[in-house]
Amino acid sequence: MKNAKQSRCVIGIKGQMPAPDYPVDIWFDSLKSLANVLSKENLQLLKVIAEQQPQ
């Protein structure tokens, strides 16, 4: 079951201007660096963390 409360994270790429209504939470130097973070292995790790909710 998913949590009723969900949050958002706004990601910005340096050189872009964010919308004033959505302050950027995380900045990346490039789209490539963002893609590296979202690699298949890292997405699998994030899934395990979400499912097991370690303390």
Buried (B, 14 or more C-beta within 10 A) or exposed (E): EEEEEEEEEEEBBEEEEBEEEEEBEEBBEEEEEBEEEEEEEEEEEEEEEEEEEEE
